[in-house]
Amino acid sequence: MQYALAARVHAEDLGIMRHFLAASTLVLAGCVAQPRLQPSTDLADLLGSWEFSGSEACASNPQVISFSPDGSLMHITWPQGGEAGEGDLRDRFTYRIGRQTGNAVRLDLVDETRMDALGNPVAWDLVRLDQDSFCWRRSDWGPASCTRAIVRCPG
């Protein structure tokens, strides 16, 4: 009797395990079948040309925002180059896209040379002001600090 009860419990445990494994397989298959990361709606609408407010750069040297095919990187290019501070002139900046919180997204500039007080490369928050403007905030600046607004080029 004791062996019969143990065998029955064991058979029920195996049945539960089979259901668990089948469900796990379906969940994992769903994860594998997911499309690659795409820019979120909040980021995808950043595609296009931008300038610092009041700079009139849209006509000659706009900042052009695009994304990598897998949505993990954001690129900003300038036809005539843009400055990353301290005379670092580049024609392309690439940022790794991090977490989004409220109206801001954390971006890490690839090959960042500026360091915070602890000696770590600074991270940047792209802060959406509205549909047609944003500003940059360094990770070591206060929450109310931001660069001059960057506005969408007309057209």
N, C-alpha and C positions, 0 to 999 in steps of 0.2 A: 504494500500500500504506500509506504514511504517513497519507494522508487517510482511508482506510478504518478504520485503527486509531483515529485521533483521533475519527472519527464514532461508532465503537462505544463508546469510553470515554465520550464525551459523552452517548450514549444511556443508558448504564448510570448515569452521574451524574444524569441527568434522572429516571430511574426511582427512584433512591434519594431524590432531592429530593421526588418526588411522595409517596412513602411517609412521609417526614419531615413534609411539610406536612399530610398526612391525619392522622397521629398528633397533630401539634400542634393541629390544629383540634379533634380529639376532646378533648384535654386542656383546651383553652381553653373549649370548650363545657361541660365538666364543672365548671369553675371558675365560670362564669356561672350554671349551673343549681343551684349549692349553695344551701341555705337560708340565710337571714340568721342572723347570729350569735345564739345563744341563751345564756342564762346557763348556765354549766357546772353539773354536778350538785353540785359543791362550793358554788357560789354560790346555786343555785336553792333549796337547802334552808334558806337564810337568810330566805326569804319569811316574813312574819308579824311578831308583836309581841315586843319586847325591852325590858329595863330594865337599868340599872346594878345590879350585885349589891348587895343590901341596901337599895335605894331605895324599894321598894314602889310604883313608878311604873306597874306593869301595870294597876292599878285606875283610875288617873286620867290618866296622860300617858305611855303607852308609846311607844317608838320603833317605827315601823312601816316595815319594809323591803319595797320593791318594785323592779321592774326595768322599763326602757323596753322597748317591743315588740321592738326589734332586739337587746336584750341588751347594748348598749354602755354603758348608764348604770345606776347603782344610786341609788335615791331613799330617803331616810329622812325620814319626816314625824312630827311630834308634834302631837297635838290642841291643846296649850297652848304649844307652842314648845319648842325645845331650844337650848342654848347652844353656840356654836362658839368659846368663849374670849373673854376681854376684853369681856364684856358684849354680844357679838354674838348676840342672840336671834333665831332664825328658826323658822318652822313647817315648812320643807322644806330639805333639803340634797340636792344632786345631785352625784354622783361619776362621773367617767369611769373605766371599768374598764380597768386595765392588765394587766401580766403577773402570772401566778400562779407562785409558787415555794414548793414544799413546802406548808406549812400557812398560807401568807400570800398575799394578793393586794394589789397596789399600786393605790391609788385616788387620783385627783386631784379634790379638791373644787372644783367650779365656783365661781368668784368667791372663791377663797381669799384672805384678807387677811394671814394670818400668813406671815412670811418666815424663811428659814433664815439662817445667818451670812453666806452669799454673796449675800443679797438675792433669792433665788428663792422662789417660793411653796412652802411645804412640801407634800410628798406624804404620804399616809397608807397604812400597811399594816394591813389587817384581818387579824388573826392568829387563826386558829381554834384554840381551846383544846381543845374537844371538840364533839360534835354539838349541844350546847345552850348553848355559850358561846364568846365571842370577846373580844378586846380590840383597842384601837387603838394603833399605834406610829407616831410621826412619823418621817419619813425621816432626820431629823438626830439621832435618839435612837440609843442603842446597841442591839445585837441582843437584849439581855435586858430592855430597858425596855418597858413597856406600861402602858396605863391600867388602872383597875379593871376587872374582868371585866364583860361585858355578858351577861346570861343570858336565855334564852327565857322568855316569859310562859307560865304554865300554860294548858292547854286549847288 
